[in-house]
Amino acid sequence: MAKVDLIDNSWVDLVFEGKNQAYGAYQLRKETGTRNVKALVWVLIGIAIIFLAVFLNVQIQNAIKQNQSIDTDVELSKLAQKKETKVERKEQVNVEVEKKVVEKVKSSVKFTAPEIKKDDEVKPEDEIKSQDDLAKTNTAIGTFDVKGNDEDEGVVLKANEQAIDEKPKEEETKVFDVVEQMPDFPGGQGALLKWINDNIRYPSIAEENNIQGRVICQFVVERDGSITDVQVMKSVDPSLDKEAIRVLKKMPRWNPGMQNGSPVRVKFTLPVTFRLQ
């Protein structure tokens, strides 16, 4: 079997001997060797580029691993230095306990609540003192007993208990319009609207007469979050007003308003919208 030479094109002349060589097929076959050489060169160049890329990638990965190992060695050396650091023992600090000074307290006369009993059942110490007896005694009079430790020189009447003031404080009864932290419904505005939509009942009489609108209500959020004093500020229809008041009174406890770190009573305005689908 004869060897095939891809570069030698002499076979083309033998094939086209005596034929029309001006035909395009002759020129195409004549340039076959050149095209084969060019294709072989491009294939070798592509293989060389692939090998070069693989080699560079391997070198880069090795360099990264080497840098990571160096960083790890540095961190381990730092940890070793920290462990070798000496821990200085702090001197114990003696804390002196402050002694409480007990004030001299003058004893008081027990206040006896009026109670109807027979004369023979009343003990002498439970009898109501007369004005003369009270003027002669050197003890104080109060609503509860205070046992003293100095009857002669006692000048201070001190009691741990405090008398209950029947009059409520002004801050507990005052209704604020604006405070540092306004009251809000648990879960926010979205939860409030959802709760109203789930619990409101459109009055049938208003639905039949195609009555709709926005009822503006006002109420007070108490210090414990409860709702009181619900009023209609802008009316639409008596049936809608009544339903709005019913729903607002039924609301769960709010987060109360805060002023100076304490819960206070706050006035709140809320519109209730009635809309027919």
Secondary structure, 3 states (H helix, E strand, C coil): CCCCCCCCCHHHHHHCCCCCCCCHHHHHHHCHHHHHHHHHHHHHHHHHHHHHHHHHHHHHHHHHHHHHHHHHHHHHHHHHHHHHCCCCCCCCCCCCCCCCCCCCECCEECCCCCCCCCHHHCCHHHCCCCHHHHHHCCCEECCCCCCCCCCCCCCECCCCCCCCCCCCCHHHHCEECCCCECCECCCCHHHHHHHHHHHCCCCHHHHHCCCCEEEEEEEEECCCCCEEEEEEEECCCHHHHHHHHHHHHCCCCCECEEECCEEEEEEEEEEEEECCC
